[in-house]
C-alpha cells in the first residue's frame, strides 16, 4: 500500500513564511500551477482516492487534484490542521522573538507544545495517528492521497514512517511537495 502525503497548495502567507494554522486562505495562481504539476507527478502513483482536511485550502487542493486525476475525494474532520491559536500569521522569527521558550520546545520536543489559545500538539498527533491507522486498515491495498496543512503533514509522515516526533517542527517547515510513502507489511501491521 502507498500513501501520498500532499501539502496544500501555496497561499499568500506561504511566500511570507507565516504559520497558517487554521486560517482560511485561498489558493493563489501559483498554488494552482503547483497543483497542476503535482497532478502530473502523482498520475504514475495510481491514487485511487484523496482524503483531505475540512478547511477551504485543503478542499480546494484536493478538488483540483481529483479533477485532474479523475478520482473521488473524501473529507475527514480528524485531518484538520493544528490550531496554533495566537501564533497564526507569525513568521518563525516573530515566533522565536515573542515566544522564545516555546520556540525552543517546538524545535526540541514539539509534541509538548501548547500554543496560546490553540491546540496541544501532542493531542493533535494522537488524533492524526488514529485517523491514519483507521484509513490504512479500512482501505486495504488502495493507494491513497492525503491533502493536509504543514503540521498534520509532518505528524502523518512521522506516524507512517515511524520517525521521532521531535522532527515534527522541521518536517512541517519543509512540507512543500508531495511525498509518497510505501507501507511495508511491518509498517502496515503497526497501523492496523
N, C-alpha and C positions, 0 to 999 in steps of 0.2 A: 504494500500500500504506500502511496505517496501523498504527502500533504504539501501544498504550495502556500506558504505564508506570503501574503501580498499586502504591502503597505498601502495606505490611502494615497491617492494622487496629491500632487502639490497644491497648496493654498498660498495665499499671500504671506501668511505667517511662517511658512517653511523657509522661504528665502531670507527672512529676517531672523531665523533661528529661535523663534518663540515656542514655548511649550503650548501645545494645543489643548491638552486636557479634553474636556467635553464641549468646548466652544464650537458652535456651529459655523462653519465656513464652507463656501462652495469651492469646487474645483476651479482652478484657473485654466486658461487656454493651454498653458504649459502642462498642467496636470492632465488635461485631455490627451495631449500629444504623448505624454508619458504612458498613459493607459493604453493608447493605440500600440505603442512599441512593446509594452508588456504583453498585450494580447498576442502579438506575433511570436514572442518568446515562449509564451505558455501554450500555444497551439500544439506543440510537439509533446507536451507533458500528458495530454489526454485527460484534462479535467472533465469531470462528469457533473459537478455541481459546485457552486460557490456559496459558501456560508459567509455572512457578514454581520458586523455590528449594526445596531439600530439607528445610528446617527446619520445625518444627511450626507456627510462626506464619504463614509464607508458605503452607504447605499448607492450614491452616485458612481463611485469607483466600481462597485460590484456590477451594477446595471450596465455600465459602459463595457466592461469586460465580457459579461454574459451575452450581450448583443453580438459582440464580435466573435465569440466562441460558440454561439448558439447552444447555450446550456442554461439550466434553471439556477435561480438564486434562492437562498433561504436566510431570513433574518433571525438572529439568535440574540436575545437580550443579554445573555451572560458574556457576550463578546464586547460589551460596551467598554469604552476606554476608562482608565482610572480617572476619577475626579480629583484633579490636582488643586482644587479649591482656589486659594488666593495666589497660587503660583501661575495660574493660567495667564498667558500672554507675556510672561517674563522670558528674557533671554537667559542663557546659562550664566553669563557674567552678572546679571542683575540678581539671579537666584543666589549665586555664590556670595555676593556682597551683602544682600539683605538677610540671608539665612545661612551663614557660614557653617554652623554645626550640622544643620540638616543637609546641606550640600555635601559635606564630608561623609555623612552617614549614607547618603544616596550613592556615593561612589564606592563605599566600602561594604555596606550591608543594607542594600536598598529595601529589602522586604520589612525592615524595622521602621521605615519612614512613614509618617502620617502627616501629609501636607495640611496646613491650617485650613479649616473649613472644607477639607477634602476627605478622600477615602484612604484608609491604610493600605499600603502596597501589598503587604502580606495577605490581607483578606482578598484583594483583587487577584493575586496569584493563585490562591486556593480556588476561587470562583472559575478562573480561566482553565486551570488544570482539570477541574471536574468536568467542565464543558468539553474540552478537547478529548478527554478519556471517553466520555459518553459518545461523542461523534465518531471516534475511531472504532469503537465497538459496534455502534449502530450501522455504520456504512461499510463494514467489511473490507472488501478489496477495492472499493471505489476510490478514485483519485480525486481528492478534494482541494478546492481553493478556499482560503480563509482570508477575507479582507478586514483588516483591523488597523487601528491607530498605533503609534510607536510603543507605548508601554505594554499594551496587550500583545503586540507582535513579539516583543522581547520575552515576555513571560511565556508565551506559547512556544517560542523557539527553545528556551531553556527547558521547558517541560518535555517537548518532543525529542530533544537531543540529549536529555539527561545532564544538562550543563548546570553549573553552580549558579544559584540565584544572585550571587554577588556580581554577576555580569549583566544584570538587567539594565542598569543605567547606561552603560557603554553600548550595549546592544540596541537599546531604544534610540540612542542618538545616531546610530548608523543604520537604522531600519529604512532604507531608501529604495531598495529594489526587491523584487520577489525572490524568495528562497524556497527551493524545492527540497523537501526532506523525505528520504526514503526510509520507511519504518521497516526494520528487520523483524523477524519473528520474536526476538528477545525484547526489542523496544515495544513492539505491538502488544506483547503479553503484559508489559508493565502498565499499559493504558487500558487494559480490559478488566 
